[in-house]
Amino acid sequence: MSDARIRETLTALKAELVALSEGADDDRKPVELDQQSVGRLSRMDSLQVQAMAKAADARRAQEIRRIDAALQRLEEGDYGWCVECGEAIEIKRLEIDPAAPRCSGCA
């Protein structure tokens, strides 16, 4: 795969994650404590939804950091090489996860 195609793939993945994160803003908002308008069980459901949205957002942020690191390695000419042992990362592995920083042996 060419550098331009890899960059395009990584950038598209990052844009998708950012869009998902922005779309979940309402789920991460603080839950109102007004029990007159929302019952106790509904509030508990809202708190659970909020916690799940925050956890999903944290996973997306971590994936965005991985993609940014892969883009940086691409700029530096180190893309496709394991950050631990320095060996080439298998092509199949990079096709499945273009942001993979390690070969299968080090992963």
N, C-alpha and C positions, 0 to 999 in steps of 0.2 A: 504494500500500500504506500502511496506517495505521502510526503509530509503534508501537502495541502489537503488531501483526503482525510488524513488522521486529524488534522487541526479542525476540519469541518465537522467530523464526527464528534470530537470532544466538545466543540463549541455548541453543537446542537443538543448534546446530552446536558450540558450545563444550563442552556436556555430552558430546556424542559423542566429541570429541577427548580430553577428560579421561579418559573411560572407556577409550578405546583405549590411552592412555598408561599407565593403571593396570594394564591387562590384560597389558602387555608387560614388567612389572617383572622377571619371571624371566629374560627374554632379555638384560637389561642387567646382570645380576649378574656379578661377576668369575668368570673361568674358572679352575677348579682346575688346578694344574700337576702333579697326581699322574698320572704316565704308567703306573702299574701298573693303575689301574682304567679309564683312558681312553687309547686309542692316540694317537699323534702326529697322524694325519690327523683323527681325531674331535675332538681338541682344536683343530686348525686350523679345522675346520668350526664349532665352538663359538665361536671367536674371530671368525669371519666373521659368524655370526648376531648376536653381541654388537655388532659394529661397525655392522651394518645396523640393529639395533634402536635404537642410540644416534642414528644419523642420522635415522631416522624420528621419534624422540622430539624431536629438535631442530626438524624441520619442523613437527611438531604444536605445539610451544611457540611457534614463530614465527606460526603461524596463529592460535593463541589470543591472542597479542598484537595481531594485526590485528583480531580480533573485539572484543577489549576496547577498542581504539581506536575502532572503529565504534560501539560502545555509548556511549562517551564523547561522540563527535560527535552521536549521537542525543540525549543528555541536554542538550547545549549548543545544540541546534537547528541544527547544521552538517551533519547527515547528508544525503547526496545531493549535496553540493557538493564539487568538486575541491579538495584541500588545496594544490595548486600554483597553478592559474590562477583558482580561484574560480568557474568555470563549473559548470553543473548536470551531474551524471553521468547518462548515458543510463539510462533505466528498464530496458532490456534488459540492460545491463551489471550493474545492481544485482540484477536477478532471477537472473542467473547466479552472481554473486559479491556477496552482500549486504555483505561487508566491504570492498569496493573503495574505496580512498581517492582514486583519481584518475580523471579522465575518460579516454576512449580516446585522445585526443590527447596527454595528458601521460604516459600509461602507456607 
